[in-house]
């Protein structure tokens, strides 16, 4: 069931972020099942009860911050965005992960989603650096990262196992000082 914006943690123009909850199981799983072909080889979001419960549990750990990305118009879950492996101390870094359901792609949600999570990371949880690892053929994701000030830092062969295969990734990152210079 779509939720209205009063649960929002972060608000944008087209979207808002809210925390995932157990009552979202059906809606989120349905979105991911409908988008399975769209996500093939790129991401493996929860598509059943057990993987959803694992997703919720992971997001309750202090080194992870995760949100559902919801459409402002309908309140529907459009996708998810997360900062994982948040390192403190002298590093102040996190890894960025994100995806949208297929029916929400191409509407500007991706660009706004990354803009909002970067602002949240730098202004709310005071990170210094965010890294996004993106497969080279995922041109839409690379474009979204680049539009938001991420810079390509390198290439990692066989970096991450997705869909049973080790996949190459490009490393894209943004540093707080570089981001604040673009405001």
N, C-alpha and C positions, 0 to 999 in steps of 0.2 A: 504494500500500500504506500503510495507516494506521500511524503511528508511535506508540510508547509515550512516556510523559511524560519519560523520562530525557534527552531533547533540549530540554527546556523552558528558556526564558530567563526567562519570567514564569509564575507559577502562580496560578490562582484556584480557586474552589470547583467550578465546572462546566466550566471551560475552562483551557487553557494556551496560551502563545504559544511558537512556535519559528520559527527562520529558514527561509525558503524555500530549497529545494535542487533541483538539476536532476532528481533521481530522483522528485520530486513531480509532474512534468509530467502524467502520465496522470490521477492522482487529482484534481488541481486543475482540469484542463481538463474532466474529466467532471462535476465539481460545477457548474462554470460553464455547461456545455451544458445540464444538467438544470434550471438556474435561469434560463435565458435569458429566458423570458417574465416571470418575477418581477423581473428586473433591467432590463427594457426601459425606456429613457428615463431611468433613474436612474444607472446605472453600466455600464461596458463592460469587464468583466474579461477576462483571456486565455481564448480559446476554441480556440486552435490552437498548434502548436509555436513558430512565429515570434513570436507575441505573448507566449508564456510566456518565451521566451529574452530578449525585450525587458524584460519584467517583472523577471526575475532581474538583468539588467544594470543597470537603473535602481536596484534596491535595493542594489547594491554601491557606489553613489556616497555620499560622506560626508555629503551634505546630505539623505539619505533614510534612514529606519529603517522596515523593514517586517517584519511577522510573519505567519505563518499562525496563525489562531485554530483550535485543535483541541479536540475534545470529550474531556473527561477520561475518560468512560466507554469510548469506543471508540478514541480516538486519531485518529479521522477528521478531515480538514481540513474545518472548518465555514465558513471564510471567511478574510478578510484584513483587516489593519489597518495603516495606515502614517502616519508623520509625514514630510511632504515639505517641501522648500524650507526646511530648518532654517537660520535666520539667527542668527548669533552677534553679538558686539559689543554695541551698546546696545539691540538689538531682542530677542534671545533668544526668537524666535517660530518656530512651525511650523504648517503646515496639516495637518489631520487628515482622513484618508480611511478609509472602512471599508465592508464589506459582508459579509453572510452568504449562504450558499446557502439556497435556499428551504426545504429540509427541516429546517433548523436555526432558522428564524425562529419567533418566538413562544415560545421556551423560556427566555428570560432571558439568553441568550448575549450579545445586543447591549448590554444595560445593563452586564453584567459586563465585556465587552470594552472599553467606553469607560472604565469605572472603572479597569481595569488599565493601559490605555495612558496615561491622564492621570497616574496615579501614577508610571509609568515615566518619562514626560516631565519631570515636576517633580522627582522624587527621584533618578533615575539620570542623566539627561542635562542636568538643571538648566535647563530652559526657564523663561521667565517667563510666556509666553502661548501658548495654542493656539487656532487658529481652525478652525471647521468650517463649510463652506458647503453648505447643504442646500436642496433644492428645496421650495418651500412646500407642495406636495401630498404630500410624503413625511412624513406625520404620525407614523409609527412612529419614524423617525430623529430627528425633532424632539423627540419624547417622551423618547427615550434620551438625547439631549444635555441636555435640561432636567433630567432626573432626576440627571444627573451634575454639575450646577452650572453648565452653560453658560448664558450670557445672550444674548438676541437683541440684536445691535448695529445691524442695518440690513438693507437690501434692495438687491440688485444685479441690475438687469435685464440680460438677455442676458449673464450672467456667464461661463458655461462651455459649451463645445460638447460635447454628449453625443449619440451616435447620429445625428450629422449635423445637429443643431439646436442653436442657441444657446438656453440655458435660464436662466430667472431663478432666483436663489438668495437665501435669507436667510443673513446672516452671524451665526453664533453663536460665542461665544468664552468662554474661561475664563482667569483670571489666577491665577498661583500663590498669591498672598496670599489671594484669595477662596476658592480650593480648600482651603488649609490651615486656614482659619477654620471649615470644615464638618467637619473631622475630629474 
